[in-house]
Amino acid sequence: MKLSSRRKAIAPATRPAAVKAGKCPICGKPQDAGYRPFCSKRCSDIDLGRWLGGRYAVPGEPVSTRTEEDDEE
Ligand SMILES: [Zn+2]
């Protein structure tokens, strides 16, 4: 019997300290004061690119309206 192992079952809560420290949401590195909440301009640009990309450049799905059945007359 290993009843004492029950203590390990308790999952540690999310540490508030980690939130306060502030990590770059792109790469997870510590934030830079000049580029918060990112660590660098590069990551800032990446995030911005994703943002604009999703908003303005909607990737079109490959258009293939042709069906093999449609070819016969
Ligand atoms: Zn980063």
N, CA, C, O and the ligand as a Tripos MOL2 file, in Angstrom:
@<TRIPOS>MOLECULE
protein
  293   291    74     0     0
PROTEIN
NO_CHARGES

@<TRIPOS>ATOM
      1 N           0.8410   -1.2100    0.0000 N.3       1 MET1
      2 CA          0.0000    0.0000    0.0000 C.3       1 MET1
      3 C           0.8740    1.2580    0.0000 C.2       1 MET1
      4 O           1.8180    1.3590    0.7840 O.2       1 MET1
      5 N           0.5620    2.2040   -0.8690 N.am      2 LYS2
      6 CA          1.3450    3.4470   -0.9050 C.3       2 LYS2
      7 C           0.3920    4.6310   -0.7360 C.2       2 LYS2
      8 O           0.1900    5.4400   -1.6420 O.2       2 LYS2
      9 N          -0.1680    4.6940    0.4370 N.am      3 LEU3
     10 CA         -1.1380    5.7640    0.6710 C.3       3 LEU3
     11 C          -0.4820    7.1390    0.6570 C.2       3 LEU3
     12 O          -1.1170    8.1420    0.3270 O.2       3 LEU3
     13 N           0.7650    7.1700    1.0100 N.am      4 SER4
     14 CA          1.4400    8.4680    1.0860 C.3       4 SER4
     15 C           1.5730    9.1280   -0.2870 C.2       4 SER4
     16 O           1.7680   10.3390   -0.3870 O.2       4 SER4
     17 N           1.4670    8.3210   -1.3380 N.am      5 SER5
     18 CA          1.6420    8.8860   -2.6780 C.3       5 SER5
     19 C           0.4500    9.7490   -3.0980 C.2       5 SER5
     20 O           0.4930   10.4160   -4.1320 O.2       5 SER5
     21 N          -0.5800    9.7320   -2.3160 N.am      6 ARG6
     22 CA         -1.7630   10.5380   -2.6570 C.3       6 ARG6
     23 C          -1.4230   12.0250   -2.7690 C.2       6 ARG6
     24 O          -2.0420   12.7690   -3.5300 O.2       6 ARG6
     25 N          -0.4550   12.4210   -2.0160 N.am      7 ARG7
     26 CA         -0.1090   13.8570   -2.0260 C.3       7 ARG7
     27 C           0.3050   14.3250   -3.4130 C.2       7 ARG7
     28 O           0.1090   15.4850   -3.7740 O.2       7 ARG7
     29 N           0.8680   13.4290   -4.1690 N.am      8 LYS8
     30 CA          1.3330   13.8260   -5.4970 C.3       8 LYS8
     31 C           0.1750   14.0880   -6.4550 C.2       8 LYS8
     32 O           0.3280   14.7620   -7.4730 O.2       8 LYS8
     33 N          -0.9680   13.5490   -6.1100 N.am      9 ALA9
     34 CA         -2.1170   13.6680   -7.0150 C.3       9 ALA9
     35 C          -2.6190   15.1060   -7.1140 C.2       9 ALA9
     36 O          -3.3030   15.4730   -8.0700 O.2       9 ALA9
     37 N          -2.2770   15.9010   -6.1310 N.am     10 ILE10
     38 CA         -2.7590   17.2830   -6.1450 C.3      10 ILE10
     39 C          -1.9710   18.1050   -7.1740 C.2      10 ILE10
     40 O          -0.7610   18.2900   -7.0450 O.2      10 ILE10
     41 N          -2.6650   18.5800   -8.1690 N.am     11 ALA11
     42 CA         -1.9900   19.3460   -9.2160 C.3      11 ALA11
     43 C          -1.6920   20.7580   -8.7280 C.2      11 ALA11
     44 O          -2.5310   21.3950   -8.0900 O.2      11 ALA11
     45 N          -0.5200   21.2310   -9.0240 N.am     12 PRO12
     46 CA         -0.1660   22.5920   -8.6100 C.3      12 PRO12
     47 C          -0.9780   23.6270   -9.3750 C.2      12 PRO12
     48 O          -1.1330   23.5280  -10.5920 O.2      12 PRO12
     49 N          -1.4800   24.5900   -8.6780 N.am     13 ALA13
     50 CA         -2.2630   25.6370   -9.3290 C.3      13 ALA13
     51 C          -1.3580   26.5130  -10.1910 C.2      13 ALA13
     52 O          -0.1430   26.5630   -9.9990 O.2      13 ALA13
     53 N          -1.9720   27.1920  -11.1320 N.am     14 THR14
     54 CA         -1.1980   28.0690  -11.9970 C.3      14 THR14
     55 C          -0.5490   29.1660  -11.1640 C.2      14 THR14
     56 O          -1.2090   29.8900  -10.4180 O.2      14 THR14
     57 N           0.7430   29.2580  -11.3150 N.am     15 ARG15
     58 CA          1.4420   30.2310  -10.4820 C.3      15 ARG15
     59 C           1.2130   31.6500  -10.9720 C.2      15 ARG15
     60 O           1.5040   31.9570  -12.1280 O.2      15 ARG15
     61 N           0.7030   32.5110  -10.1230 N.am     16 PRO16
     62 CA          0.4930   33.9090  -10.5080 C.3      16 PRO16
     63 C           1.7970   34.5870  -10.8880 C.2      16 PRO16
     64 O           1.8160   35.5190  -11.6920 O.2      16 PRO16
     65 N           2.8640   34.1180  -10.3130 N.am     17 ALA17
     66 CA          4.1640   34.7360  -10.5950 C.3      17 ALA17
     67 C           4.4960   34.6330  -12.0690 C.2      17 ALA17
     68 O           5.0990   35.5370  -12.6490 O.2      17 ALA17
     69 N           4.1010   33.5330  -12.6630 N.am     18 ALA18
     70 CA          4.4150   33.3380  -14.0750 C.3      18 ALA18
     71 C           3.6910   34.3720  -14.9250 C.2      18 ALA18
     72 O           4.2100   34.8450  -15.9360 O.2      18 ALA18
     73 N           2.4860   34.7090  -14.4940 N.am     19 VAL19
     74 CA          1.7100   35.6880  -15.2460 C.3      19 VAL19
     75 C           2.3220   37.0710  -15.0850 C.2      19 VAL19
     76 O           2.4080   37.8560  -16.0280 O.2      19 VAL19
     77 N           2.7390   37.3360  -13.8650 N.am     20 LYS20
     78 CA          3.2990   38.6640  -13.6020 C.3      20 LYS20
     79 C           4.5840   38.8980  -14.3740 C.2      20 LYS20
     80 O           4.8380   39.9920  -14.8780 O.2      20 LYS20
     81 N           5.3850   37.8510  -14.4530 N.am     21 ALA21
     82 CA          6.6660   37.9780  -15.1270 C.3      21 ALA21
     83 C           6.4520   38.4140  -16.5690 C.2      21 ALA21
     84 O           7.2060   39.2330  -17.0930 O.2      21 ALA21
     85 N           5.4400   37.8730  -17.1990 N.am     22 GLY22
     86 CA          5.1280   38.2760  -18.5520 C.3      22 GLY22
     87 C           6.0310   37.6030  -19.5560 C.2      22 GLY22
     88 O           7.2290   37.8760  -19.6320 O.2      22 GLY22
     89 N           5.4330   36.7290  -20.3140 N.am     23 LYS23
     90 CA          6.2270   36.0620  -21.3380 C.3      23 LYS23
     91 C           5.6780   36.3820  -22.7170 C.2      23 LYS23
     92 O           4.4860   36.6280  -22.9050 O.2      23 LYS23
     93 N           6.5670   36.3690  -23.6420 N.am     24 CYS24
     94 CA          6.1770   36.6080  -25.0210 C.3      24 CYS24
     95 C           5.2070   35.5090  -25.4610 C.2      24 CYS24
     96 O           5.5290   34.3240  -25.3780 O.2      24 CYS24
     97 N           4.0320   35.8980  -25.9240 N.am     25 PRO25
     98 CA          3.0400   34.8870  -26.3430 C.3      25 PRO25
     99 C           3.4620   34.1550  -27.6040 C.2      25 PRO25
    100 O           2.8870   33.1220  -27.9480 O.2      25 PRO25
    101 N           4.4460   34.6760  -28.2830 N.am     26 ILE26
    102 CA          4.8830   34.0350  -29.5280 C.3      26 ILE26
    103 C           5.9100   32.9590  -29.2540 C.2      26 ILE26
    104 O           5.7600   31.8220  -29.7010 O.2      26 ILE26
    105 N           6.9560   33.3120  -28.5220 N.am     27 CYS27
    106 CA          8.0380   32.3510  -28.3410 C.3      27 CYS27
    107 C           8.2580   31.9880  -26.8760 C.2      27 CYS27
    108 O           9.0190   31.0680  -26.5780 O.2      27 CYS27
    109 N           7.6030   32.6990  -25.9550 N.am     28 GLY28
    110 CA          7.6920   32.3260  -24.5520 C.3      28 GLY28
    111 C           8.8760   32.9320  -23.8210 C.2      28 GLY28
    112 O           9.1000   32.6350  -22.6470 O.2      28 GLY28
    113 N           9.6300   33.7700  -24.4970 N.am     29 LYS29
    114 CA         10.7450   34.4300  -23.8230 C.3      29 LYS29
    115 C          10.2210   35.5890  -22.9810 C.2      29 LYS29
    116 O           9.1020   36.0590  -23.1840 O.2      29 LYS29
    117 N          11.0290   36.0380  -22.0470 N.am     30 PRO30
    118 CA         10.6100   37.1780  -21.2190 C.3      30 PRO30
    119 C          10.3240   38.4010  -22.0850 C.2      30 PRO30
    120 O          10.9890   38.6560  -23.0890 O.2      30 PRO30
    121 N           9.3240   39.1320  -21.6610 N.am     31 GLN31
    122 CA          8.9500   40.3170  -22.4220 C.3      31 GLN31
    123 C          10.0320   41.3770  -22.3910 C.2      31 GLN31
    124 O          10.8310   41.4610  -21.4590 O.2      31 GLN31
    125 N          10.0320   42.1730  -23.4270 N.am     32 ASP32
    126 CA         10.9170   43.3350  -23.4440 C.3      32 ASP32
    127 C          10.0580   44.5650  -23.2300 C.2      32 ASP32
    128 O           8.9860   44.7010  -23.8200 O.2      32 ASP32
    129 N          10.5380   45.4570  -22.3830 N.am     33 ALA33
    130 CA          9.7360   46.6270  -22.0240 C.3      33 ALA33
    131 C           9.3190   47.4120  -23.2590 C.2      33 ALA33
    132 O           8.2430   48.0090  -23.2880 O.2      33 ALA33
    133 N          10.1600   47.4100  -24.2630 N.am     34 GLY34
    134 CA          9.8670   48.1960  -25.4550 C.3      34 GLY34
    135 C           8.9010   47.5260  -26.4120 C.2      34 GLY34
    136 O           8.3430   48.1640  -27.3050 O.2      34 GLY34
    137 N           8.7120   46.2350  -26.2120 N.am     35 TYR35
    138 CA          7.8670   45.5040  -27.1680 C.3      35 TYR35
    139 C           6.7820   44.7050  -26.4870 C.2      35 TYR35
    140 O           6.2620   43.7440  -27.0540 O.2      35 TYR35
    141 N           6.4350   45.0990  -25.2640 N.am     36 ARG36
    142 CA          5.3920   44.3600  -24.5700 C.3      36 ARG36
    143 C           4.1350   44.2290  -25.4280 C.2      36 ARG36
    144 O           3.7930   45.1610  -26.1560 O.2      36 ARG36
    145 N           3.4550   43.1150  -25.3600 N.am     37 PRO37
    146 CA          3.7970   41.9700  -24.4930 C.3      37 PRO37
    147 C           4.7640   41.0000  -25.1520 C.2      37 PRO37
    148 O           4.8120   39.8260  -24.7850 O.2      37 PRO37
    149 N           5.5160   41.4670  -26.0960 N.am     38 PHE38
    150 CA          6.4100   40.5670  -26.8210 C.3      38 PHE38
    151 C           7.8410   40.7700  -26.3630 C.2      38 PHE38
    152 O           8.1490   41.6800  -25.5930 O.2      38 PHE38
    153 N           8.7020   39.9000  -26.8550 N.am     39 CYS39
    154 CA         10.0910   39.9570  -26.4210 C.3      39 CYS39
    155 C          10.9260   40.7650  -27.4030 C.2      39 CYS39
    156 O          12.0330   41.1960  -27.0830 O.2      39 CYS39
    157 N          10.3970   40.9620  -28.5770 N.am     40 SER40
    158 CA         11.1740   41.6700  -29.5890 C.3      40 SER40
    159 C          10.2440   42.1440  -30.7050 C.2      40 SER40
    160 O           9.0800   41.7520  -30.7810 O.2      40 SER40
    161 N          10.7810   42.9760  -31.5420 N.am     41 LYS41
    162 CA          9.9790   43.4840  -32.6490 C.3      41 LYS41
    163 C           9.5640   42.3430  -33.5770 C.2      41 LYS41
    164 O           8.4780   42.3300  -34.1570 O.2      41 LYS41
    165 N          10.4700   41.4060  -33.6820 N.am     42 ARG42
    166 CA         10.1800   40.2760  -34.5610 C.3      42 ARG42
    167 C           8.8970   39.5650  -34.1370 C.2      42 ARG42
    168 O           8.0170   39.2970  -34.9540 O.2      42 ARG42
    169 N           8.8120   39.2670  -32.8500 N.am     43 CYS43
    170 CA          7.6270   38.5660  -32.3680 C.3      43 CYS43
    171 C           6.4040   39.4680  -32.4750 C.2      43 CYS43
    172 O           5.2990   39.0000  -32.7500 O.2      43 CYS43
    173 N           6.6080   40.7480  -32.2590 N.am     44 SER44
    174 CA          5.5080   41.6850  -32.3950 C.3      44 SER44
    175 C           4.9810   41.6680  -33.8270 C.2      44 SER44
    176 O           3.7730   41.6840  -34.0630 O.2      44 SER44
    177 N           5.9080   41.6370  -34.7690 N.am     45 ASP45
    178 CA          5.5110   41.5980  -36.1720 C.3      45 ASP45
    179 C           4.8110   40.2990  -36.5140 C.2      45 ASP45
    180 O           3.8580   40.2750  -37.2940 O.2      45 ASP45
    181 N           5.2920   39.2270  -35.9260 N.am     46 ILE46
    182 CA          4.6890   37.9260  -36.1930 C.3      46 ILE46
    183 C           3.2360   37.9300  -35.7450 C.2      46 ILE46
    184 O           2.3440   37.4560  -36.4480 O.2      46 ILE46
    185 N           3.0240   38.4790  -34.5520 N.am     47 ASP47
    186 CA          1.6620   38.5090  -34.0320 C.3      47 ASP47
    187 C           0.7950   39.4040  -34.8870 C.2      47 ASP47
    188 O          -0.3510   39.0760  -35.1950 O.2      47 ASP47
    189 N           1.3460   40.5210  -35.2600 N.am     48 LEU48
    190 CA          0.5900   41.4560  -36.0880 C.3      48 LEU48
    191 C           0.2670   40.8130  -37.4260 C.2      48 LEU48
    192 O          -0.8330   40.9640  -37.9560 O.2      48 LEU48
    193 N           1.2230   40.1070  -37.9500 N.am     49 GLY49
    194 CA          1.0080   39.4450  -39.2260 C.3      49 GLY49
    195 C          -0.1150   38.4250  -39.1490 C.2      49 GLY49
    196 O          -0.9430   38.3120  -40.0520 O.2      49 GLY49
    197 N          -0.1210   37.6930  -38.0570 N.am     50 ARG50
    198 CA         -1.1920   36.7100  -37.8920 C.3      50 ARG50
    199 C          -2.5350   37.4020  -37.8350 C.2      50 ARG50
    200 O          -3.5310   36.9670  -38.4130 O.2      50 ARG50
    201 N          -2.5070   38.4790  -37.1190 N.am     51 TRP51
    202 CA         -3.7310   39.2470  -36.9350 C.3      51 TRP51
    203 C          -4.2630   39.7250  -38.2690 C.2      51 TRP51
    204 O          -5.4080   39.4600  -38.6370 O.2      51 TRP51
    205 N          -3.4110   40.4310  -38.9800 N.am     52 LEU52
    206 CA         -3.8370   40.9870  -40.2540 C.3      52 LEU52
    207 C          -4.1120   39.8740  -41.2440 C.2      52 LEU52
    208 O          -5.0360   39.9530  -42.0530 O.2      52 LEU52
    209 N          -3.3030   38.8450  -41.1670 N.am     53 GLY53
    210 CA         -3.4730   37.7350  -42.0890 C.3      53 GLY53
    211 C          -4.8490   37.1220  -41.9570 C.2      53 GLY53
    212 O          -5.5150   36.8240  -42.9490 O.2      53 GLY53
    213 N          -5.2610   36.9390  -40.7200 N.am     54 GLY54
    214 CA         -6.5560   36.3150  -40.4970 C.3      54 GLY54
    215 C          -7.6910   37.2350  -40.8770 C.2      54 GLY54
    216 O          -8.8030   36.7950  -41.1710 O.2      54 GLY54
    217 N          -7.3940   38.5070  -40.8670 N.am     55 ARG55
    218 CA         -8.4860   39.4470  -41.0670 C.3      55 ARG55
    219 C          -8.6250   39.8740  -42.5280 C.2      55 ARG55
    220 O          -9.7280   39.9780  -43.0650 O.2      55 ARG55
    221 N          -7.4930   40.1130  -43.1420 N.am     56 TYR56
    222 CA         -7.5650   40.6790  -44.4790 C.3      56 TYR56
    223 C          -7.2550   39.6800  -45.5900 C.2      56 TYR56
    224 O          -7.8060   39.7410  -46.6890 O.2      56 TYR56
    225 N          -6.3640   38.7690  -45.2630 N.am     57 ALA57
    226 CA         -5.9380   37.8380  -46.3060 C.3      57 ALA57
    227 C          -6.5290   36.4710  -46.0380 C.2      57 ALA57
    228 O          -5.8280   35.5280  -45.6700 O.2      57 ALA57
    229 N          -7.8050   36.3870  -46.2260 N.am     58 VAL58
    230 CA         -8.4550   35.1100  -45.9990 C.3      58 VAL58
    231 C          -7.9850   34.1140  -47.0550 C.2      58 VAL58
    232 O          -8.2420   34.2780  -48.2470 O.2      58 VAL58
    233 N          -7.3130   33.1110  -46.6020 N.am     59 PRO59
    234 CA         -6.8100   32.1260  -47.5570 C.3      59 PRO59
    235 C          -7.9500   31.3880  -48.2390 C.2      59 PRO59
    236 O          -8.7860   30.7570  -47.5930 O.2      59 PRO59
    237 N          -7.9590   31.4850  -49.5520 N.am     60 GLY60
    238 CA         -9.0340   30.8290  -50.2920 C.3      60 GLY60
    239 C          -8.7930   29.3310  -50.4060 C.2      60 GLY60
    240 O          -7.6660   28.8700  -50.5840 O.2      60 GLY60
    241 N          -9.8440   28.6190  -50.3040 N.am     61 GLU61
    242 CA         -9.6990   27.1820  -50.4670 C.3      61 GLU61
    243 C          -9.4940   26.8510  -51.9400 C.2      61 GLU61
    244 O         -10.0070   27.5410  -52.8200 O.2      61 GLU61
    245 N          -8.7630   25.8230  -52.1870 N.am     62 PRO62
    246 CA         -8.5370   25.4250  -53.5710 C.3      62 PRO62
    247 C          -9.8510   25.1780  -54.2930 C.2      62 PRO62
    248 O         -10.6780   24.3590  -53.8910 O.2      62 PRO62
    249 N         -10.0030   25.9270  -55.3780 N.am     63 VAL63
    250 CA        -11.2730   25.8360  -56.0880 C.3      63 VAL63
    251 C         -11.2380   24.6600  -57.0640 C.2      63 VAL63
    252 O         -10.4080   24.6030  -57.9710 O.2      63 VAL63
    253 N         -12.1340   23.7570  -56.8550 N.am     64 SER64
    254 CA        -12.2190   22.6480  -57.7980 C.3      64 SER64
    255 C         -13.6780   22.2630  -57.9370 C.2      64 SER64
    256 O         -14.1970   21.4000  -57.2300 O.2      64 SER64
    257 N         -14.3110   22.9340  -58.8720 N.am     65 THR65
    258 CA        -15.7410   22.6930  -59.0530 C.3      65 THR65
    259 C         -15.9830   21.5560  -60.0360 C.2      65 THR65
    260 O         -17.1040   21.0810  -60.2160 O.2      65 THR65
    261 N         -14.8950   21.1430  -60.6590 N.am     66 ARG66
    262 CA        -15.0670   20.0990  -61.6860 C.3      66 ARG66
    263 C         -15.2760   18.7330  -61.0280 C.2      66 ARG66
    264 O         -14.5880   18.3630  -60.0770 O.2      66 ARG66
    265 N         -16.2110   18.0310  -61.5470 N.am     67 THR67
    266 CA        -16.4030   16.6590  -61.1340 C.3      67 THR67
    267 C         -16.3000   15.7640  -62.3610 C.2      67 THR67
    268 O         -16.5460   16.2100  -63.4820 O.2      67 THR67
    269 N         -15.9520   14.5650  -62.1610 N.am     68 GLU68
    270 CA        -15.7590   13.6910  -63.3140 C.3      68 GLU68
    271 C         -17.0750   13.4080  -64.0190 C.2      68 GLU68
    272 O         -17.1270   13.2140  -65.2330 O.2      68 GLU68
    273 N         -18.1090   13.3910  -63.2450 N.am     69 GLU69
    274 CA        -19.4240   13.1280  -63.8450 C.3      69 GLU69
    275 C         -19.8440   14.2860  -64.7360 C.2      69 GLU69
    276 O         -20.5330   14.1080  -65.7400 O.2      69 GLU69
    277 N         -19.4090   15.4790  -64.3360 N.am     70 ASP70
    278 CA        -19.8230   16.6610  -65.0540 C.3      70 ASP70
    279 C         -19.2280   16.6940  -66.4650 C.2      70 ASP70
    280 O         -19.7240   17.3970  -67.3460 O.2      70 ASP70
    281 N         -18.1720   15.9330  -66.6570 N.am     71 ASP71
    282 CA        -17.4790   15.9580  -67.9320 C.3      71 ASP71
    283 C         -18.2880   15.2490  -69.0190 C.2      71 ASP71
    284 O         -18.1180   15.5470  -70.2010 O.2      71 ASP71
    285 N         -19.1210   14.3620  -68.6600 N.am     72 GLU72
    286 CA        -19.8860   13.6150  -69.6690 C.3      72 GLU72
    287 C         -21.1290   14.3620  -70.0880 C.2      72 GLU72
    288 O         -21.7410   15.0850  -69.3020 O.2      72 GLU72
    289 N         -21.4860   14.1740  -71.3300 N.am     73 GLU73
    290 CA        -22.6910   14.8390  -71.8320 C.3      73 GLU73
    291 C         -23.6590   13.8050  -72.3830 C.2      73 GLU73
    292 O         -24.7390   14.1600  -72.8560 O.2      73 GLU73
    293 ZN          9.1420   36.3890  -28.6060 Zn       74 ZN74
@<TRIPOS>BOND
     1     1     2 1
     2     2     3 1
     3     3     4 2
     4     3     5 am
     5     5     6 1
     6     6     7 1
     7     7     8 2
     8     7     9 am
     9     9    10 1
    10    10    11 1
    11    11    12 2
    12    11    13 am
    13    13    14 1
    14    14    15 1
    15    15    16 2
    16    15    17 am
    17    17    18 1
    18    18    19 1
    19    19    20 2
    20    19    21 am
    21    21    22 1
    22    22    23 1
    23    23    24 2
    24    23    25 am
    25    25    26 1
    26    26    27 1
    27    27    28 2
    28    27    29 am
    29    29    30 1
    30    30    31 1
    31    31    32 2
    32    31    33 am
    33    33    34 1
    34    34    35 1
    35    35    36 2
    36    35    37 am
    37    37    38 1
    38    38    39 1
    39    39    40 2
    40    39    41 am
    41    41    42 1
    42    42    43 1
    43    43    44 2
    44    43    45 am
    45    45    46 1
    46    46    47 1
    47    47    48 2
    48    47    49 am
    49    49    50 1
    50    50    51 1
    51    51    52 2
    52    51    53 am
    53    53    54 1
    54    54    55 1
    55    55    56 2
    56    55    57 am
    57    57    58 1
    58    58    59 1
    59    59    60 2
    60    59    61 am
    61    61    62 1
    62    62    63 1
    63    63    64 2
    64    63    65 am
    65    65    66 1
    66    66    67 1
    67    67    68 2
    68    67    69 am
    69    69    70 1
    70    70    71 1
    71    71    72 2
    72    71    73 am
    73    73    74 1
    74    74    75 1
    75    75    76 2
    76    75    77 am
    77    77    78 1
    78    78    79 1
    79    79    80 2
    80    79    81 am
    81    81    82 1
    82    82    83 1
    83    83    84 2
    84    83    85 am
    85    85    86 1
    86    86    87 1
    87    87    88 2
    88    87    89 am
    89    89    90 1
    90    90    91 1
    91    91    92 2
    92    91    93 am
    93    93    94 1
    94    94    95 1
    95    95    96 2
    96    95    97 am
    97    97    98 1
    98    98    99 1
    99    99   100 2
   100    99   101 am
   101   101   102 1
   102   102   103 1
   103   103   104 2
   104   103   105 am
   105   105   106 1
   106   106   107 1
   107   107   108 2
   108   107   109 am
   109   109   110 1
   110   110   111 1
   111   111   112 2
   112   111   113 am
   113   113   114 1
   114   114   115 1
   115   115   116 2
   116   115   117 am
   117   117   118 1
   118   118   119 1
   119   119   120 2
   120   119   121 am
   121   121   122 1
   122   122   123 1
   123   123   124 2
   124   123   125 am
   125   125   126 1
   126   126   127 1
   127   127   128 2
   128   127   129 am
   129   129   130 1
   130   130   131 1
   131   131   132 2
   132   131   133 am
   133   133   134 1
   134   134   135 1
   135   135   136 2
   136   135   137 am
   137   137   138 1
   138   138   139 1
   139   139   140 2
   140   139   141 am
   141   141   142 1
   142   142   143 1
   143   143   144 2
   144   143   145 am
   145   145   146 1
   146   146   147 1
   147   147   148 2
   148   147   149 am
   149   149   150 1
   150   150   151 1
   151   151   152 2
   152   151   153 am
   153   153   154 1
   154   154   155 1
   155   155   156 2
   156   155   157 am
   157   157   158 1
   158   158   159 1
   159   159   160 2
   160   159   161 am
   161   161   162 1
   162   162   163 1
   163   163   164 2
   164   163   165 am
   165   165   166 1
   166   166   167 1
   167   167   168 2
   168   167   169 am
   169   169   170 1
   170   170   171 1
   171   171   172 2
   172   171   173 am
   173   173   174 1
   174   174   175 1
   175   175   176 2
   176   175   177 am
   177   177   178 1
   178   178   179 1
   179   179   180 2
   180   179   181 am
   181   181   182 1
   182   182   183 1
   183   183   184 2
   184   183   185 am
   185   185   186 1
   186   186   187 1
   187   187   188 2
   188   187   189 am
   189   189   190 1
   190   190   191 1
   191   191   192 2
   192   191   193 am
   193   193   194 1
   194   194   195 1
   195   195   196 2
   196   195   197 am
   197   197   198 1
   198   198   199 1
   199   199   200 2
   200   199   201 am
   201   201   202 1
   202   202   203 1
   203   203   204 2
   204   203   205 am
   205   205   206 1
   206   206   207 1
   207   207   208 2
   208   207   209 am
   209   209   210 1
   210   210   211 1
   211   211   212 2
   212   211   213 am
   213   213   214 1
   214   214   215 1
   215   215   216 2
   216   215   217 am
   217   217   218 1
   218   218   219 1
   219   219   220 2
   220   219   221 am
   221   221   222 1
   222   222   223 1
   223   223   224 2
   224   223   225 am
   225   225   226 1
   226   226   227 1
   227   227   228 2
   228   227   229 am
   229   229   230 1
   230   230   231 1
   231   231   232 2
   232   231   233 am
   233   233   234 1
   234   234   235 1
   235   235   236 2
   236   235   237 am
   237   237   238 1
   238   238   239 1
   239   239   240 2
   240   239   241 am
   241   241   242 1
   242   242   243 1
   243   243   244 2
   244   243   245 am
   245   245   246 1
   246   246   247 1
   247   247   248 2
   248   247   249 am
   249   249   250 1
   250   250   251 1
   251   251   252 2
   252   251   253 am
   253   253   254 1
   254   254   255 1
   255   255   256 2
   256   255   257 am
   257   257   258 1
   258   258   259 1
   259   259   260 2
   260   259   261 am
   261   261   262 1
   262   262   263 1
   263   263   264 2
   264   263   265 am
   265   265   266 1
   266   266   267 1
   267   267   268 2
   268   267   269 am
   269   269   270 1
   270   270   271 1
   271   271   272 2
   272   271   273 am
   273   273   274 1
   274   274   275 1
   275   275   276 2
   276   275   277 am
   277   277   278 1
   278   278   279 1
   279   279   280 2
   280   279   281 am
   281   281   282 1
   282   282   283 1
   283   283   284 2
   284   283   285 am
   285   285   286 1
   286   286   287 1
   287   287   288 2
   288   287   289 am
   289   289   290 1
   290   290   291 1
   291   291   292 2
@<TRIPOS>SUBSTRUCTURE
     1 MET1         2 RESIDUE 1 A MET
     2 LYS2         6 RESIDUE 1 A LYS
     3 LEU3        10 RESIDUE 1 A LEU
     4 SER4        14 RESIDUE 1 A SER
     5 SER5        18 RESIDUE 1 A SER
     6 ARG6        22 RESIDUE 1 A ARG
     7 ARG7        26 RESIDUE 1 A ARG
     8 LYS8        30 RESIDUE 1 A LYS
     9 ALA9        34 RESIDUE 1 A ALA
    10 ILE10       38 RESIDUE 1 A ILE
    11 ALA11       42 RESIDUE 1 A ALA
    12 PRO12       46 RESIDUE 1 A PRO
    13 ALA13       50 RESIDUE 1 A ALA
    14 THR14       54 RESIDUE 1 A THR
    15 ARG15       58 RESIDUE 1 A ARG
    16 PRO16       62 RESIDUE 1 A PRO
    17 ALA17       66 RESIDUE 1 A ALA
    18 ALA18       70 RESIDUE 1 A ALA
    19 VAL19       74 RESIDUE 1 A VAL
    20 LYS20       78 RESIDUE 1 A LYS
    21 ALA21       82 RESIDUE 1 A ALA
    22 GLY22       86 RESIDUE 1 A GLY
    23 LYS23       90 RESIDUE 1 A LYS
    24 CYS24       94 RESIDUE 1 A CYS
    25 PRO25       98 RESIDUE 1 A PRO
    26 ILE26      102 RESIDUE 1 A ILE
    27 CYS27      106 RESIDUE 1 A CYS
    28 GLY28      110 RESIDUE 1 A GLY
    29 LYS29      114 RESIDUE 1 A LYS
    30 PRO30      118 RESIDUE 1 A PRO
    31 GLN31      122 RESIDUE 1 A GLN
    32 ASP32      126 RESIDUE 1 A ASP
    33 ALA33      130 RESIDUE 1 A ALA
    34 GLY34      134 RESIDUE 1 A GLY
    35 TYR35      138 RESIDUE 1 A TYR
    36 ARG36      142 RESIDUE 1 A ARG
    37 PRO37      146 RESIDUE 1 A PRO
    38 PHE38      150 RESIDUE 1 A PHE
    39 CYS39      154 RESIDUE 1 A CYS
    40 SER40      158 RESIDUE 1 A SER
    41 LYS41      162 RESIDUE 1 A LYS
    42 ARG42      166 RESIDUE 1 A ARG
    43 CYS43      170 RESIDUE 1 A CYS
    44 SER44      174 RESIDUE 1 A SER
    45 ASP45      178 RESIDUE 1 A ASP
    46 ILE46      182 RESIDUE 1 A ILE
    47 ASP47      186 RESIDUE 1 A ASP
    48 LEU48      190 RESIDUE 1 A LEU
    49 GLY49      194 RESIDUE 1 A GLY
    50 ARG50      198 RESIDUE 1 A ARG
    51 TRP51      202 RESIDUE 1 A TRP
    52 LEU52      206 RESIDUE 1 A LEU
    53 GLY53      210 RESIDUE 1 A GLY
    54 GLY54      214 RESIDUE 1 A GLY
    55 ARG55      218 RESIDUE 1 A ARG
    56 TYR56      222 RESIDUE 1 A TYR
    57 ALA57      226 RESIDUE 1 A ALA
    58 VAL58      230 RESIDUE 1 A VAL
    59 PRO59      234 RESIDUE 1 A PRO
    60 GLY60      238 RESIDUE 1 A GLY
    61 GLU61      242 RESIDUE 1 A GLU
    62 PRO62      246 RESIDUE 1 A PRO
    63 VAL63      250 RESIDUE 1 A VAL
    64 SER64      254 RESIDUE 1 A SER
    65 THR65      258 RESIDUE 1 A THR
    66 ARG66      262 RESIDUE 1 A ARG
    67 THR67      266 RESIDUE 1 A THR
    68 GLU68      270 RESIDUE 1 A GLU
    69 GLU69      274 RESIDUE 1 A GLU
    70 ASP70      278 RESIDUE 1 A ASP
    71 ASP71      282 RESIDUE 1 A ASP
    72 GLU72      286 RESIDUE 1 A GLU
    73 GLU73      290 RESIDUE 1 A GLU
    74 ZN74       293 GROUP 0 **** ****
